Amino acid sequence: MEKCMACAACELECRDDGIYVYDNLAYAINEENCTRCARCYNACPVGAVVRIPNEAAV
């Protein structure tokens, strides 16, 4: 979240309500709603969204 400049590009791209405002300073990912589509990752102009590889299904 250090890189986030609160431009809302990620939130505008998210179709699944997976982004929320964190402490009025930055945007964060709601893990419960995130579908890992990478739209927020691709929309972020400063690279603040970090992709974490999916865990293998059991």
Order of alpha helices (4+ residues) and beta strands (2+ residues): alpha-beta-beta-alpha
